[in-house]
Amino acid sequence: MEPWVVGEIVGSLERANLVCRTSDTQDVGAFDYEVAEQSDEDVLATELPVTVTEPGLQTVDRWLSRTRRVHFGSWPPERPDVDDAVG
């Protein structure tokens, strides 16, 4: 996917208050980001980590409540090894 498309999608999610960008990596766990040869002041907003907001989490939870049977069927599956990547 083209970077500008991702930017537009993330921008629309930001405007809907479903995600936000933050330079405080404590808010997003152990997420590390680096911008070569730049100080924090030089980092563009589009280069900051994206985190899901509380309204975003609630939206995902509502969507999963409505669609989980369609997308996930009888998860977890009855076979204990269904997610094993065995060649």
N, C-alpha and C positions, 0 to 999 in steps of 0.2 A: 504494500500500500504506500502511496506517495506521502512524504512527510507533510505536505500542505493539507492533504485530506485528513490525516490524523489530527493536525492542528485545528481544523474546522470542527471535527467531531468532539475533541476535548473542549474546545471553546463553547460549543453548544451545551455540553454537560456542565461546564462551569457556570454559564448563564442560568441554567436550571437549578444551580446549587446542589448538584449531585456529586461533583468532585471539586477539589480545590488544589491549587499549587502552593507548596510551602517550602521555604528554605530551612525550616526547622526539622531536621531529619529524625529528631526524637519522636515527632508525631507519626512518622511512617515506619517506625521500627528500625531495623538495621540496614536501611537503604543507603548505599553510598553512591554519590555522584561526583564526577570530576569534570571540570572544564579546564582544559589545558591552558596554563599561563594566565589565568584570570583570577581576580579577587572576587569575593562574594558580591561586591557592588557591580561588577561587570557581567554577572550572570543574567541572561535574559529570562524573563518570566516563562518563556516556552521551554527553557532548559531545566526548570525546576521539577522535582518529583511531583507526581499527581497522587493525591490520596482521596479515598471515597469519604464523603461527608455522612453525617447521621441520616439526613433525608435520602441520600443515595443508598445507604444500607437498607433503610426501610423500603425503598422502591424495589430493590433486588429481592428482599424478603417477600414482598407482596407478589412479585412476578413468579418466584419459585413456588409459593403457595398455590398459585393458579395453574402452573404448568408442569410441576415436577413429575406427575404421572406420565405425561406425554413425553417429556425429555429423558426421564430417568427410570421410568417403569417401576420395577420392584426393587429398587436400590435399597440396601445393598443386595447384591445377587446371592443366590443360595450357594454357589461354588466359592469356597474360600480362596482359591488361587486365581480368580478371574482377572485380577489386575497384575499378575506376575508376567514380566516381560521375559519369556523363555524362548530361546531360538531353536 
